[in-house]
Structure formats: structure tokens, C-alpha cells
Amino acid sequence: MPSIAITGSTGQLGRATVTHLLDRGVPAADLVALARTPAAADDLAARGVTVRAFDYDQPETLAPALDGVDRLLLVSGSEPGRRIPQHTAVIEAARTAGVGLLAYTSILNAETTRMQLAAEHQETERLIADSGLPAVLLRNGWYTENYTRTLDQTIEHGALVGAAASGRVGLAARDDYALAAAVVLAGEGHAGRAYELSGPAITLAELAATISTVAGREIPYRPLAPADYEQLLVGAGLPAPVAAIFADVDVQIDAGALEHDGDDLERLIGRPVTPVADTVRAALA
């Protein structure tokens, strides 16, 4: 079995991917959990997974950490505006270490989207192509958790607020995307592929209706003009540049940027995506 390494293994997506690999029977001895803070992966080490320090901002340390790694999942950095130098460092380290397959968590419809948030993903895809590394692109759509992580505030304020108008967004649970990554990393024949991963598309009004049903109280969708939504996000504590990016996400949702008709995600995971209501229910619990 090839050695499989997962970056960001102490984050939610990375950790779930490691767990799915173990659950699918990949020996712990064949897994490498890469983490900025290795101590945060002690639970994985206790299961026999090799844990190595891996900080995107320390390029000189990355290639040695990939010694012996055949397949690498690059989970995109969590800091918009810093991703290009971070991803460049990982890609160069993977090439230096002789990694045989690089999987990257990109964004849905990366080839055509005009979403500001996608720009760094698009550049990373170009960098991967230019590297010559065998690669597979996991173009993840929107996580249902992007809405449920603020569910308490949504219910407290009595409305789901956004600027997506009547646009539709394909939603799937984070765990669905993690399982897809695990399937690709443990499988064969994925090099050179770009998977558009998305759940069924719904409007934010339909999402609000689902929240209402699960919560047992009326939570309507309240659409705002993009500028007003951006100011609301600033008022909620987001830095102005970040608020602008996320207001643009809703504008682009209205333009169809996070909607896809394909079934790549369901085919990879071998089942329907997790129903939105289940993720809402878990968040409320």
C-alpha cells in the first residue's frame, strides 16, 4: 500500500479524511498526518498514524516531512490572501520529495467561476499543472456547515440573512467531501481527473424552510442587497476585506457559481450526500 499523507490533519476536513481512510481499511502505518502543531494529532498517533510537523509558512521543512510519501492530499490553506505562497511551497516540496500523486481541494466550477474566493484556487490549479506532478483536483462545493456553524445566531435573530436572492447553492456535509478525498487517495485511476463535487442545489429560502422545520419555529430567509450584507458582516466582526469576499460569494451564488448538475460526489462516496436536514439537526443537537 502506498504511503498517504494528509495536510491540515488536525483541521476538520483533514482529520475526517484520515478517519475515513482508517475506516476503509488503510493501515495506520501507511498514513502520515501532517500538522502545524503535531501535538494536536496525538489521538491519531495513538491509532498508529505517523504524525509529522508541516507548516505551510516554513517551506524549508516541507520536503523532508514528505519523505517516503507517495500520495498527498493538499487541503487548501485557511487564510485567503496567503494561499498562493503557502500552496506554492507545498507543491514544490511534493515535487522535490517525488510524490506520485497530489490531490488538491479546490472549488466547484473552478474553470469558469468569477467568484473572488476562487482566484487563489484557480492559481493553485495552474501551479499544479505547471509542476508536472500527477494530480487530481477535488473541486469541493459549499459545505452545509458554512450555514450551520452560525445556526445559533440565525435562530436567535429569527432569520437567515444573505445576498444570494433566488440563486441556488449545492450543499453537502463536510464529511461527504472528506469521504470523497479518502476514496480518491486510497483508490486507483484518479490521476488527471478533476471532480466537480456538490450536493443537490437549493435556494437559501429552501434552506431557511429546512431550518424552520428542524428547529420547530419559523426562520425566514431575509435577502439583502450585497452592500448591506457586506456591512452586516463587518458589523458581526469580519474584517472588511473578508466581508467583501463573502458578500461576493452570495452574489456569485445568485449567478450560479456554486451549482452543478453532475453526480461526481455521490459516485465517489457510493451513496447520496448527507441530507441538509441531518446536518442542521446535528448542529442543533
Secondary structure as GFF3:
##gff-version 3
##sequence-region A 1 285
A	DSSP	beta_strand	4	6	.	.	.	ID=ss1
A	DSSP	alpha_helix	12	23	.	.	.	ID=ss2
A	DSSP	three_ten_helix	28	30	.	.	.	ID=ss3
A	DSSP	beta_strand	31	35	.	.	.	ID=ss4
A	DSSP	three_ten_helix	38	41	.	.	.	ID=ss5
A	DSSP	alpha_helix	42	46	.	.	.	ID=ss6
A	DSSP	beta_strand	50	53	.	.	.	ID=ss7
A	DSSP	three_ten_helix	59	61	.	.	.	ID=ss8
A	DSSP	alpha_helix	62	65	.	.	.	ID=ss9
A	DSSP	beta_strand	71	74	.	.	.	ID=ss10
A	DSSP	alpha_helix	83	97	.	.	.	ID=ss11
A	DSSP	beta_strand	101	107	.	.	.	ID=ss12
A	DSSP	three_ten_helix	116	118	.	.	.	ID=ss13
A	DSSP	alpha_helix	119	131	.	.	.	ID=ss14
A	DSSP	beta_strand	135	140	.	.	.	ID=ss15
A	DSSP	beta_strand	142	143	.	.	.	ID=ss16
A	DSSP	alpha_helix	145	148	.	.	.	ID=ss17
A	DSSP	alpha_helix	151	157	.	.	.	ID=ss18
A	DSSP	beta_strand	160	162	.	.	.	ID=ss19
A	DSSP	beta_strand	168	172	.	.	.	ID=ss20
A	DSSP	alpha_helix	174	186	.	.	.	ID=ss21
A	DSSP	beta_strand	194	197	.	.	.	ID=ss22
A	DSSP	beta_strand	201	203	.	.	.	ID=ss23
A	DSSP	alpha_helix	204	215	.	.	.	ID=ss24
A	DSSP	beta_strand	221	223	.	.	.	ID=ss25
A	DSSP	alpha_helix	226	235	.	.	.	ID=ss26
A	DSSP	alpha_helix	240	254	.	.	.	ID=ss27
A	DSSP	alpha_helix	264	269	.	.	.	ID=ss28
A	DSSP	alpha_helix	276	284	.	.	.	ID=ss29
###
